[in-house]
């Protein structure tokens, strides 16, 4: 065979190639293979007979749980990312094996496993898990070793799926694939697959145009089967290189909100039946999308005359990031999703006004972000107008953060933080699932960090239920009334700045800390007064978030 098998649609391709017991990897590029994911859910509904690995399970990937097609999932995140990063009730009992068993890894460590398999290496090497409780469930795939610098590290088993599923911007009949950007995992998952790649594409041509020769991401010999799937990444965005002459499309935020809302207020079965089970293949799915009523613009939330507690959190967080960059000379800032990425964006502008240039990055391959007003989602392609600034996950979490950690400041959000700085984003005290580590565990293990969390006793705890991400390099924790800071690992956090919250104007910082935390200390000296939030700061934040998603 000179090229891949050509199929008419995703359902036919997956019905032909996927066998019981297969391990399938859904490649996490910016053009996620959602048409293939739906096809898997339709063609194997109720069978519980495949293993799936994917960087994150959210939005359309909830179909994996709702279909009953999957027995086991290997991932770094299970929850929602839009409009806010938060837990989803579908996975409340995933730690107990429902709706499937799950193996949870830090994001960069998961991709390192793919890189190891894709390069024929016997193992990957990581330090992300040395003090994380995640390691206790992963002992079969970890080996502790002494490294050349005299420290310790983990050898990690390569991750080699049977088949990798990819959605391409453009493909030719020989199987050569051009991917969207930023590239996320890039082609590593394709090289890692034992039996090759199943690919969908926005457009299939006889041969790739000469202008696309430098854009080739997956070579044709890896591709076993190929099918057309226009808008195959929907509801996620697709950013197409201009040379492909394929039109891109933005995130469908209304659709993302719909699936998450259905799963949060019920079992998600109504959404699954309408958008996954009922369509007779991908073309029918597109016809239903085109008949969907146009969304009426969501009215912006009424802007308060003063900053809300969440807005104060973001603005105080931005100030903390600004001050740490000025004091320590970091050259890059890694923005985690949530209030943290808004703080990183605001800090970039604060520093620019002082003549300081920092590069704000995000894990999937966003480098030197220039936030687009009104696009509050961290991973919207609109934040990267220049294609030259679009790289991949290995370059960001590997190069910028892990290798360049001394020059990088991580800015993270969390569900819980304890007095040692350890972060919990996995398990509540009653065993219910939160979201997972994402890339935070890798970031916190390699770079100094600022963490944003609104002060409440359930968030600021004496000791976390699950030490998801290490706290050794957390230097500042920002609340809605000030910063808790410490000079180094092993030292105690103390309240260093103070802006009285609305529910305690002119209140006492020591009593406020006692009321809003579980055993945290305000320190032995009075904190420095934090300047009041200015109109300029508030206007800048509301320009980024006009709908008040984070208000």
SULVENJO-V558302 format. One record per residue. N is the residue number from 1. RES is the residue in three letters. PHI is phi in degrees with one decimal (NA if undefined). NEAR is the number of other ideal C-beta (glycine too) atoms within 12 Angstrom. Layout:
n:N res:RES phi:PHI near:NEAR
n:N res:RES phi:PHI near:NEAR
//
This chain:
n:1 res:UNK phi:NA near:15
n:2 res:UNK phi:-83.7 near:12
n:3 res:UNK phi:-153.8 near:23
n:4 res:UNK phi:-72.4 near:35
n:5 res:UNK phi:-68.4 near:22
n:6 res:UNK phi:-100.6 near:28
n:7 res:UNK phi:-117.4 near:30
n:8 res:UNK phi:-75.5 near:21
n:9 res:UNK phi:-154.3 near:32
n:10 res:UNK phi:-60.5 near:45
n:11 res:UNK phi:-61.5 near:34
n:12 res:UNK phi:-63.1 near:28
n:13 res:UNK phi:-65.8 near:37
n:14 res:UNK phi:-71.1 near:39
n:15 res:UNK phi:-61.8 near:23
n:16 res:UNK phi:-78.8 near:23
n:17 res:UNK phi:-103.4 near:35
n:18 res:UNK phi:-92.6 near:36
n:19 res:UNK phi:-108.8 near:19
n:20 res:UNK phi:-55.9 near:16
n:21 res:UNK phi:82.8 near:16
n:22 res:UNK phi:-68.2 near:30
n:23 res:UNK phi:-105.2 near:33
n:24 res:UNK phi:-111.5 near:45
n:25 res:UNK phi:-112.5 near:45
n:26 res:UNK phi:-92.2 near:53
n:27 res:UNK phi:-67.9 near:51
n:28 res:UNK phi:-97.7 near:47
n:29 res:UNK phi:-105.0 near:48
n:30 res:UNK phi:-70.8 near:46
n:31 res:UNK phi:-104.5 near:52
n:32 res:UNK phi:-68.6 near:43
n:33 res:UNK phi:-79.7 near:51
n:34 res:UNK phi:-70.9 near:48
n:35 res:UNK phi:-62.4 near:50
n:36 res:UNK phi:-72.3 near:50
n:37 res:UNK phi:-64.9 near:51
n:38 res:UNK phi:-61.4 near:53
n:39 res:UNK phi:-62.7 near:48
n:40 res:UNK phi:-62.8 near:42
n:41 res:UNK phi:-61.5 near:42
n:42 res:UNK phi:-72.0 near:37
n:43 res:UNK phi:-79.9 near:32
n:44 res:UNK phi:-126.7 near:33
n:45 res:UNK phi:-56.0 near:28
n:46 res:UNK phi:80.1 near:16
n:47 res:UNK phi:-87.6 near:21
n:48 res:UNK phi:49.4 near:24
n:49 res:UNK phi:-129.5 near:24
n:50 res:UNK phi:-126.8 near:37
n:51 res:UNK phi:-102.5 near:34
n:52 res:UNK phi:-123.1 near:44
n:53 res:UNK phi:-115.0 near:43
n:54 res:UNK phi:-163.0 near:51
n:55 res:UNK phi:-58.5 near:47
n:56 res:UNK phi:-150.7 near:46
n:57 res:UNK phi:-105.9 near:42
n:58 res:UNK phi:-155.5 near:44
n:59 res:UNK phi:45.3 near:47
n:60 res:UNK phi:-60.3 near:47
n:61 res:UNK phi:-68.3 near:46
n:62 res:UNK phi:-60.5 near:43
n:63 res:UNK phi:-61.0 near:45
n:64 res:UNK phi:-62.9 near:47
n:65 res:UNK phi:-75.5 near:44
n:66 res:UNK phi:-70.2 near:37
n:67 res:UNK phi:-80.6 near:37
n:68 res:UNK phi:68.8 near:25
n:69 res:UNK phi:-82.2 near:37
n:70 res:UNK phi:-109.0 near:42
n:71 res:UNK phi:-92.6 near:28
n:72 res:UNK phi:-146.0 near:26
n:73 res:UNK phi:-124.8 near:40
n:74 res:UNK phi:-114.4 near:42
n:75 res:UNK phi:-158.9 near:42
n:76 res:UNK phi:-119.7 near:46
n:77 res:UNK phi:-161.7 near:43
n:78 res:UNK phi:-136.6 near:50
n:79 res:UNK phi:167.5 near:41
n:80 res:UNK phi:-116.7 near:36
n:81 res:UNK phi:-119.4 near:44
n:82 res:UNK phi:-138.3 near:36
n:83 res:UNK phi:-75.6 near:31
n:84 res:UNK phi:-129.2 near:32
n:85 res:UNK phi:-72.3 near:39
n:86 res:UNK phi:-164.9 near:28
n:87 res:UNK phi:-70.5 near:30
n:88 res:UNK phi:-122.1 near:40
n:89 res:UNK phi:-57.3 near:27
n:90 res:UNK phi:-56.1 near:40
n:91 res:UNK phi:-110.5 near:42
n:92 res:UNK phi:-54.2 near:25
n:93 res:UNK phi:-114.1 near:23
n:94 res:UNK phi:-65.7 near:36
n:95 res:UNK phi:-66.3 near:28
n:96 res:UNK phi:-100.8 near:16
n:97 res:UNK phi:92.3 near:17
n:98 res:UNK phi:-123.0 near:22
n:99 res:UNK phi:-84.1 near:34
n:100 res:UNK phi:-156.6 near:32
n:101 res:UNK phi:-78.1 near:24
n:102 res:UNK phi:-136.7 near:38
n:103 res:UNK phi:-118.3 near:34
n:104 res:UNK phi:-112.5 near:45
n:105 res:UNK phi:-124.6 near:45
n:106 res:UNK phi:-61.0 near:49
n:107 res:UNK phi:-60.1 near:48
n:108 res:UNK phi:-66.4 near:49
n:109 res:UNK phi:-64.0 near:52
n:110 res:UNK phi:-61.0 near:52
n:111 res:UNK phi:-70.2 near:51
n:112 res:UNK phi:-58.5 near:41
n:113 res:UNK phi:-64.2 near:43
n:114 res:UNK phi:-66.6 near:45
n:115 res:UNK phi:-61.7 near:34
n:116 res:UNK phi:-60.2 near:29
n:117 res:UNK phi:-65.2 near:33
n:118 res:UNK phi:-73.5 near:32
n:119 res:UNK phi:-110.3 near:19
n:120 res:UNK phi:75.1 near:13
n:121 res:UNK phi:-78.0 near:22
n:122 res:UNK phi:-74.9 near:15
n:123 res:UNK phi:-165.2 near:24
n:124 res:UNK phi:-103.8 near:39
n:125 res:UNK phi:-123.4 near:33
n:126 res:UNK phi:-144.6 near:41
n:127 res:UNK phi:-116.7 near:36
n:128 res:UNK phi:-63.8 near:45
n:129 res:UNK phi:-99.8 near:41
n:130 res:UNK phi:-58.8 near:30
n:131 res:UNK phi:-120.9 near:26
n:132 res:UNK phi:-94.1 near:38
n:133 res:UNK phi:-67.8 near:28
n:134 res:UNK phi:-57.4 near:44
n:135 res:UNK phi:-63.5 near:34
n:136 res:UNK phi:-65.8 near:17
n:137 res:UNK phi:-93.8 near:24
n:138 res:UNK phi:-120.9 near:31
n:139 res:UNK phi:-60.4 near:15
n:140 res:UNK phi:-67.6 near:11
n:141 res:UNK phi:-114.3 near:28
n:142 res:UNK phi:-123.8 near:30
n:143 res:UNK phi:-136.2 near:21
n:144 res:UNK phi:-82.4 near:19
n:145 res:UNK phi:-134.1 near:20
n:146 res:UNK phi:-91.2 near:13
n:147 res:UNK phi:-89.6 near:15
n:148 res:UNK phi:-64.5 near:9
n:149 res:UNK phi:-87.4 near:10
n:150 res:UNK phi:89.2 near:8
n:151 res:UNK phi:-88.5 near:13
n:152 res:UNK phi:-116.4 near:20
n:153 res:UNK phi:-153.0 near:27
n:154 res:UNK phi:-111.0 near:33
n:155 res:UNK phi:-83.3 near:26
n:156 res:UNK phi:-122.7 near:38
n:157 res:UNK phi:-62.4 near:28
n:158 res:UNK phi:-59.7 near:31
n:159 res:UNK phi:-109.3 near:40
n:160 res:UNK phi:-120.8 near:33
n:161 res:UNK phi:-68.7 near:38
n:162 res:UNK phi:-69.5 near:28
n:163 res:UNK phi:-136.1 near:39
n:164 res:UNK phi:-109.0 near:46
n:165 res:UNK phi:-105.8 near:54
n:166 res:UNK phi:-132.6 near:58
n:167 res:UNK phi:-110.2 near:54
n:168 res:UNK phi:-107.4 near:55
n:169 res:UNK phi:-71.5 near:47
n:170 res:UNK phi:-143.1 near:45
n:171 res:UNK phi:-138.7 near:46
n:172 res:UNK phi:-112.5 near:32
n:173 res:UNK phi:-70.8 near:26
n:174 res:UNK phi:-89.0 near:25
n:175 res:UNK phi:96.0 near:37
n:176 res:UNK phi:-68.4 near:38
n:177 res:UNK phi:-121.3 near:49
n:178 res:UNK phi:-106.5 near:44
n:179 res:UNK phi:-97.9 near:48
n:180 res:UNK phi:-77.1 near:44
n:181 res:UNK phi:-137.1 near:37
n:182 res:UNK phi:-56.0 near:42
n:183 res:UNK phi:-89.9 near:40
n:184 res:UNK phi:57.3 near:47
n:185 res:UNK phi:-70.4 near:54
n:186 res:UNK phi:65.3 near:37
n:187 res:UNK phi:-93.5 near:36
n:188 res:UNK phi:-61.3 near:44
n:189 res:UNK phi:-65.8 near:52
n:190 res:UNK phi:-67.5 near:45
n:191 res:UNK phi:-67.3 near:33
n:192 res:UNK phi:-75.8 near:39
n:193 res:UNK phi:-70.3 near:37
n:194 res:UNK phi:-64.5 near:24
n:195 res:UNK phi:-115.1 near:24
n:196 res:UNK phi:105.3 near:34
n:197 res:UNK phi:-117.8 near:49
n:198 res:UNK phi:-106.2 near:52
n:199 res:UNK phi:-125.8 near:57
n:200 res:UNK phi:-111.6 near:51
n:201 res:UNK phi:-148.0 near:49
n:202 res:UNK phi:-60.2 near:38
n:203 res:UNK phi:-148.1 near:31
n:204 res:UNK phi:-117.6 near:35
n:205 res:UNK phi:-120.3 near:24
n:206 res:UNK phi:-64.4 near:14
n:207 res:UNK phi:-140.5 near:19
n:208 res:UNK phi:-64.9 near:34
n:209 res:UNK phi:-59.9 near:22
n:210 res:UNK phi:-56.9 near:10
n:211 res:UNK phi:-64.3 near:16
n:212 res:UNK phi:-96.2 near:28
n:213 res:UNK phi:-60.2 near:18
n:214 res:UNK phi:-81.5 near:14
n:215 res:UNK phi:-101.7 near:31
n:216 res:UNK phi:-55.5 near:33
n:217 res:UNK phi:-111.4 near:44
n:218 res:UNK phi:-120.8 near:45
n:219 res:UNK phi:-71.9 near:25
n:220 res:UNK phi:-61.3 near:30
n:221 res:UNK phi:-67.3 near:19
n:222 res:UNK phi:-83.3 near:36
n:223 res:UNK phi:-92.0 near:44
n:224 res:UNK phi:-89.1 near:33
n:225 res:UNK phi:-149.2 near:37
n:226 res:UNK phi:-146.0 near:45
n:227 res:UNK phi:-146.1 near:44
n:228 res:UNK phi:-77.1 near:31
n:229 res:UNK phi:-155.3 near:44
n:230 res:UNK phi:-57.4 near:33
n:231 res:UNK phi:55.2 near:38
n:232 res:UNK phi:-73.4 near:45
n:233 res:UNK phi:-95.4 near:45
n:234 res:UNK phi:-52.6 near:39
n:235 res:UNK phi:-89.5 near:39
n:236 res:UNK phi:-74.4 near:42
n:237 res:UNK phi:-77.5 near:38
n:238 res:UNK phi:-131.9 near:41
n:239 res:UNK phi:-106.4 near:40
n:240 res:UNK phi:-100.2 near:35
n:241 res:UNK phi:-59.5 near:35
n:242 res:UNK phi:-54.7 near:18
n:243 res:UNK phi:-63.4 near:20
n:244 res:UNK phi:-76.2 near:37
n:245 res:UNK phi:58.5 near:19
n:246 res:UNK phi:-100.7 near:34
n:247 res:UNK phi:-70.7 near:19
n:248 res:UNK phi:-84.0 near:29
n:249 res:UNK phi:-154.3 near:28
n:250 res:UNK phi:-85.7 near:28
n:251 res:UNK phi:-60.0 near:35
n:252 res:UNK phi:-93.2 near:28
n:253 res:UNK phi:-64.4 near:30
n:254 res:UNK phi:-62.5 near:24
n:255 res:UNK phi:-68.0 near:31
n:256 res:UNK phi:-60.3 near:34
n:257 res:UNK phi:-65.0 near:27
n:258 res:UNK phi:-63.5 near:29
n:259 res:UNK phi:-64.8 near:40
n:260 res:UNK phi:-66.4 near:33
n:261 res:UNK phi:-64.6 near:23
n:262 res:UNK phi:-61.5 near:30
n:263 res:UNK phi:-72.4 near:36
n:264 res:UNK phi:-79.6 near:24
n:265 res:UNK phi:-96.0 near:17
n:266 res:UNK phi:-156.8 near:18
n:267 res:UNK phi:-91.3 near:19
n:268 res:UNK phi:82.3 near:35
n:269 res:UNK phi:-68.0 near:23
n:270 res:UNK phi:-64.1 near:19
n:271 res:UNK phi:-62.0 near:34
n:272 res:UNK phi:-61.6 near:31
n:273 res:UNK phi:-65.1 near:21
n:274 res:UNK phi:-71.5 near:24
n:275 res:UNK phi:-107.2 near:37
n:276 res:UNK phi:-121.0 near:42
n:277 res:UNK phi:-70.4 near:28
n:278 res:UNK phi:-73.4 near:20
n:279 res:UNK phi:-58.8 near:27
n:280 res:UNK phi:-92.0 near:18
n:281 res:UNK phi:96.2 near:29
n:282 res:UNK phi:-68.2 near:40
n:283 res:UNK phi:-62.1 near:24
n:284 res:UNK phi:-66.6 near:24
n:285 res:UNK phi:-58.0 near:37
n:286 res:UNK phi:-66.0 near:27
n:287 res:UNK phi:-61.6 near:16
n:288 res:UNK phi:-65.8 near:24
n:289 res:UNK phi:-60.4 near:27
n:290 res:UNK phi:-68.4 near:14
n:291 res:UNK phi:-88.3 near:12
n:292 res:UNK phi:-64.9 near:18
n:293 res:UNK phi:-59.3 near:10
n:294 res:UNK phi:-64.2 near:10
n:295 res:UNK phi:-71.7 near:13
n:296 res:UNK phi:-75.6 near:7
n:297 res:UNK phi:-54.6 near:11
n:298 res:UNK phi:-70.3 near:16
n:299 res:UNK phi:-65.0 near:10
n:300 res:UNK phi:-66.4 near:16
n:301 res:UNK phi:-66.2 near:18
n:302 res:UNK phi:-58.4 near:12
n:303 res:UNK phi:-76.3 near:21
n:304 res:UNK phi:-72.8 near:18
n:305 res:UNK phi:-70.3 near:12
n:306 res:UNK phi:-119.1 near:20
n:307 res:UNK phi:-69.2 near:31
n:308 res:UNK phi:-72.1 near:28
n:309 res:UNK phi:-60.9 near:29
n:310 res:UNK phi:-68.9 near:35
n:311 res:UNK phi:-66.1 near:38
n:312 res:UNK phi:-60.0 near:39
n:313 res:UNK phi:-57.4 near:41
n:314 res:UNK phi:-64.9 near:47
n:315 res:UNK phi:-68.4 near:47
n:316 res:UNK phi:-64.7 near:46
n:317 res:UNK phi:-64.4 near:51
n:318 res:UNK phi:-61.6 near:43
n:319 res:UNK phi:-62.5 near:37
n:320 res:UNK phi:-64.9 near:41
n:321 res:UNK phi:-62.8 near:50
n:322 res:UNK phi:-55.2 near:36
n:323 res:UNK phi:-68.1 near:30
n:324 res:UNK phi:-69.7 near:37
n:325 res:UNK phi:-63.8 near:34
n:326 res:UNK phi:-64.4 near:20
n:327 res:UNK phi:-79.8 near:19
n:328 res:UNK phi:-119.7 near:23
n:329 res:UNK phi:72.4 near:17
n:330 res:UNK phi:-57.9 near:38
n:331 res:UNK phi:-105.3 near:24
n:332 res:UNK phi:-132.0 near:39
n:333 res:UNK phi:-127.9 near:50
n:334 res:UNK phi:-95.7 near:51
n:335 res:UNK phi:-91.4 near:50
n:336 res:UNK phi:-80.6 near:50
n:337 res:UNK phi:-75.7 near:43
n:338 res:UNK phi:118.2 near:40
n:339 res:UNK phi:-56.7 near:46
n:340 res:UNK phi:-63.8 near:45
n:341 res:UNK phi:-73.5 near:45
n:342 res:UNK phi:-64.7 near:47
n:343 res:UNK phi:-63.2 near:51
n:344 res:UNK phi:-64.7 near:49
n:345 res:UNK phi:-63.6 near:43
n:346 res:UNK phi:-63.6 near:44
n:347 res:UNK phi:-62.3 near:43
n:348 res:UNK phi:-57.5 near:36
n:349 res:UNK phi:-70.2 near:32
n:350 res:UNK phi:-60.2 near:33
n:351 res:UNK phi:-71.4 near:30
n:352 res:UNK phi:-60.9 near:20
n:353 res:UNK phi:-66.6 near:16
n:354 res:UNK phi:-98.6 near:15
n:355 res:UNK phi:80.7 near:9
n:356 res:UNK phi:-106.2 near:24
n:357 res:UNK phi:-102.4 near:18
n:358 res:UNK phi:-117.7 near:36
n:359 res:UNK phi:-103.5 near:32
n:360 res:UNK phi:-88.5 near:45
n:361 res:UNK phi:-125.3 near:48
n:362 res:UNK phi:-137.3 near:49
n:363 res:UNK phi:-60.3 near:51
n:364 res:UNK phi:-73.9 near:50
n:365 res:UNK phi:128.1 near:40
n:366 res:UNK phi:-86.7 near:46
n:367 res:UNK phi:-128.1 near:38
n:368 res:UNK phi:59.0 near:29
n:369 res:UNK phi:-66.3 near:40
n:370 res:UNK phi:-122.3 near:23
n:371 res:UNK phi:-55.2 near:35
n:372 res:UNK phi:-89.4 near:22
n:373 res:UNK phi:-59.6 near:21
n:374 res:UNK phi:88.6 near:22
n:375 res:UNK phi:-102.5 near:31
n:376 res:UNK phi:-80.4 near:38
n:377 res:UNK phi:-68.9 near:40
n:378 res:UNK phi:-56.9 near:45
n:379 res:UNK phi:-101.0 near:45
n:380 res:UNK phi:-73.0 near:37
n:381 res:UNK phi:-58.5 near:37
n:382 res:UNK phi:-61.7 near:25
n:383 res:UNK phi:-76.5 near:39
n:384 res:UNK phi:-129.4 near:34
n:385 res:UNK phi:-69.9 near:18
n:386 res:UNK phi:-102.0 near:18
n:387 res:UNK phi:-61.7 near:25
n:388 res:UNK phi:-67.3 near:12
n:389 res:UNK phi:-97.0 near:25
n:390 res:UNK phi:-105.4 near:35
n:391 res:UNK phi:-115.6 near:31
n:392 res:UNK phi:-138.5 near:38
n:393 res:UNK phi:-62.1 near:49
n:394 res:UNK phi:-59.7 near:37
n:395 res:UNK phi:-67.9 near:33
n:396 res:UNK phi:-80.7 near:46
n:397 res:UNK phi:-74.1 near:51
n:398 res:UNK phi:-84.9 near:37
n:399 res:UNK phi:-79.5 near:24
n:400 res:UNK phi:-69.4 near:41
n:401 res:UNK phi:-93.3 near:46
n:402 res:UNK phi:-70.5 near:38
n:403 res:UNK phi:-77.0 near:20
n:404 res:UNK phi:-106.0 near:27
n:405 res:UNK phi:-60.1 near:30
n:406 res:UNK phi:-71.2 near:18
n:407 res:UNK phi:-104.9 near:25
n:408 res:UNK phi:-115.5 near:41
n:409 res:UNK phi:-112.7 near:50
n:410 res:UNK phi:-84.6 near:54
n:411 res:UNK phi:-123.6 near:53
n:412 res:UNK phi:-125.4 near:52
n:413 res:UNK phi:-110.4 near:45
n:414 res:UNK phi:-155.7 near:48
n:415 res:UNK phi:-80.0 near:41
n:416 res:UNK phi:-144.3 near:40
n:417 res:UNK phi:-137.6 near:46
n:418 res:UNK phi:-111.7 near:35
n:419 res:UNK phi:-68.7 near:27
n:420 res:UNK phi:-89.9 near:30
n:421 res:UNK phi:92.0 near:42
n:422 res:UNK phi:-65.0 near:39
n:423 res:UNK phi:-111.6 near:50
n:424 res:UNK phi:-118.5 near:40
n:425 res:UNK phi:-127.4 near:48
n:426 res:UNK phi:-113.6 near:43
n:427 res:UNK phi:-129.3 near:33
n:428 res:UNK phi:-77.4 near:25
n:429 res:UNK phi:-55.8 near:17
n:430 res:UNK phi:-88.4 near:14
n:431 res:UNK phi:91.4 near:17
n:432 res:UNK phi:-72.9 near:25
n:433 res:UNK phi:-81.0 near:37
n:434 res:UNK phi:-95.2 near:40
n:435 res:UNK phi:-137.6 near:45
n:436 res:UNK phi:120.7 near:48
n:437 res:UNK phi:-78.7 near:48
n:438 res:UNK phi:53.3 near:53
n:439 res:UNK phi:-92.7 near:54
n:440 res:UNK phi:-62.7 near:52
n:441 res:UNK phi:-63.1 near:52
n:442 res:UNK phi:-64.8 near:47
n:443 res:UNK phi:-67.5 near:51
n:444 res:UNK phi:-66.1 near:52
n:445 res:UNK phi:-78.7 near:42
n:446 res:UNK phi:-116.7 near:38
n:447 res:UNK phi:-131.8 near:43
n:448 res:UNK phi:-61.9 near:41
n:449 res:UNK phi:-133.9 near:49
n:450 res:UNK phi:-108.8 near:51
n:451 res:UNK phi:-116.0 near:52
n:452 res:UNK phi:-107.3 near:48
n:453 res:UNK phi:-158.4 near:46
n:454 res:UNK phi:-63.7 near:34
n:455 res:UNK phi:-73.8 near:42
n:456 res:UNK phi:-148.7 near:25
n:457 res:UNK phi:-58.9 near:19
n:458 res:UNK phi:-77.4 near:24
n:459 res:UNK phi:-99.5 near:32
n:460 res:UNK phi:-93.7 near:41
n:461 res:UNK phi:-111.2 near:33
n:462 res:UNK phi:-69.3 near:19
n:463 res:UNK phi:-149.2 near:21
n:464 res:UNK phi:-71.4 near:34
n:465 res:UNK phi:-66.7 near:28
n:466 res:UNK phi:-139.0 near:36
n:467 res:UNK phi:-83.7 near:34
n:468 res:UNK phi:-72.6 near:47
n:469 res:UNK phi:-122.0 near:50
n:470 res:UNK phi:-66.4 near:39
n:471 res:UNK phi:-106.2 near:41
n:472 res:UNK phi:-57.2 near:27
n:473 res:UNK phi:-105.0 near:37
n:474 res:UNK phi:-78.1 near:43
n:475 res:UNK phi:-102.2 near:35
n:476 res:UNK phi:-138.0 near:43
n:477 res:UNK phi:-121.0 near:49
n:478 res:UNK phi:-103.6 near:50
n:479 res:UNK phi:-105.7 near:46
n:480 res:UNK phi:-80.0 near:37
n:481 res:UNK phi:-127.1 near:43
n:482 res:UNK phi:151.8 near:43
n:483 res:UNK phi:-103.5 near:42
n:484 res:UNK phi:-103.2 near:41
n:485 res:UNK phi:-132.3 near:31
n:486 res:UNK phi:-151.2 near:29
n:487 res:UNK phi:-79.4 near:15
n:488 res:UNK phi:-164.9 near:15
n:489 res:UNK phi:-60.2 near:20
n:490 res:UNK phi:90.0 near:14
n:491 res:UNK phi:-88.0 near:19
n:492 res:UNK phi:-88.2 near:23
n:493 res:UNK phi:-74.3 near:38
n:494 res:UNK phi:-139.2 near:28
n:495 res:UNK phi:-67.4 near:39
n:496 res:UNK phi:-104.0 near:36
n:497 res:UNK phi:-132.4 near:30
n:498 res:UNK phi:-146.4 near:34
n:499 res:UNK phi:-131.4 near:36
n:500 res:UNK phi:-52.2 near:24
n:501 res:UNK phi:-71.5 near:33
n:502 res:UNK phi:-61.6 near:22
n:503 res:UNK phi:-85.3 near:18
n:504 res:UNK phi:-148.9 near:23
n:505 res:UNK phi:-59.4 near:13
n:506 res:UNK phi:70.2 near:14
n:507 res:UNK phi:-71.0 near:21
n:508 res:UNK phi:-89.5 near:19
n:509 res:UNK phi:-63.0 near:36
n:510 res:UNK phi:-67.8 near:23
n:511 res:UNK phi:-69.5 near:19
n:512 res:UNK phi:-64.7 near:31
n:513 res:UNK phi:-61.8 near:35
n:514 res:UNK phi:-62.5 near:20
n:515 res:UNK phi:-79.3 near:22
n:516 res:UNK phi:-109.3 near:32
n:517 res:UNK phi:-134.2 near:34
n:518 res:UNK phi:-107.3 near:24
n:519 res:UNK phi:82.1 near:18
n:520 res:UNK phi:-78.2 near:36
n:521 res:UNK phi:-112.4 near:25
n:522 res:UNK phi:-84.4 near:33
n:523 res:UNK phi:86.7 near:24
n:524 res:UNK phi:-94.8 near:11
n:525 res:UNK phi:-130.0 near:13
n:526 res:UNK phi:-66.1 near:16
n:527 res:UNK phi:-71.0 near:28
n:528 res:UNK phi:-73.1 near:19
n:529 res:UNK phi:-59.5 near:16
n:530 res:UNK phi:-87.3 near:29
n:531 res:UNK phi:-57.6 near:17
n:532 res:UNK phi:-60.9 near:20
n:533 res:UNK phi:-61.0 near:35
n:534 res:UNK phi:-92.2 near:21
n:535 res:UNK phi:-61.8 near:15
n:536 res:UNK phi:-64.3 near:18
n:537 res:UNK phi:-63.7 near:32
n:538 res:UNK phi:-67.5 near:27
n:539 res:UNK phi:-63.1 near:20
n:540 res:UNK phi:-63.9 near:30
n:541 res:UNK phi:-66.4 near:42
n:542 res:UNK phi:-71.2 near:34
n:543 res:UNK phi:-68.5 near:24
n:544 res:UNK phi:-72.3 near:40
n:545 res:UNK phi:-126.9 near:37
n:546 res:UNK phi:-66.3 near:24
n:547 res:UNK phi:-82.1 near:25
n:548 res:UNK phi:69.7 near:28
n:549 res:UNK phi:-58.5 near:31
n:550 res:UNK phi:-100.6 near:39
n:551 res:UNK phi:-88.1 near:30
//
